[in-house]
Amino acid sequence: MSQILIHKLVRNGWPQDCEQEMIEESLLERTEGSIDNEHEHTVWTEWRLDGKIVKRGAHVHLKKNVAAEAVAAMFGS
């Protein structure tokens, strides 16, 4: 069986130094989703244990270089 590394939740979020543990992936509910528009393509995954999010992951691909376009617009290009 596959295991996944999760962070033990604390009251105010996930600090960098919180406890971590390995848990069987089969015990977790996995949710995936995506956003695709003219600016970005984003894919995300959440893992839940007893209805609480224990891990999140996302991959964002920018389709346009929005910073370069803003600078070019300032110079009237």
C-alpha positions, -999 to 999 in steps of 0.1 A, spaced: 0 0 0 11 35 -7 18 60 21 16 98 20 33 124 43 9 146 61 13 175 86 -5 172 118 -30 201 119 -26 229 145 -52 255 155 -38 283 133 -28 266 101 4 246 91 35 261 106 68 249 90 78 231 122 46 211 128 47 174 133 46 152 103 36 116 99 31 89 72 -4 76 67 -19 50 44 -32 68 13 -62 44 12 -74 60 45 -76 95 28 -103 110 6 -86 125 -25 -102 154 -43 -89 169 -75 -98 199 -96 -86 223 -122 -89 258 -136 -82 265 -172 -86 300 -186 -67 324 -209 -42 333 -182 -35 300 -164 -39 262 -162 -41 251 -126 -44 215 -112 -49 209 -75 -53 180 -52 -65 178 -16 -63 149 8 -88 147 37 -90 126 68 -123 125 86 -135 155 65 -105 177 74 -78 187 49 -45 172 58 -25 179 26 -29 202 -4 -9 203 -36 -12 225 -67 6 231 -100 1 264 -118 11 269 -154 9 306 -166 -1 309 -202 9 345 -205 38 364 -189 16 389 -172 45 409 -156 62 414 -190 29 425 -206 24 451 -178 59 465 -183 54 466 -221 21 484 -216 39 510 -195 62 518 -224 34 519 -249 44 487 -268 
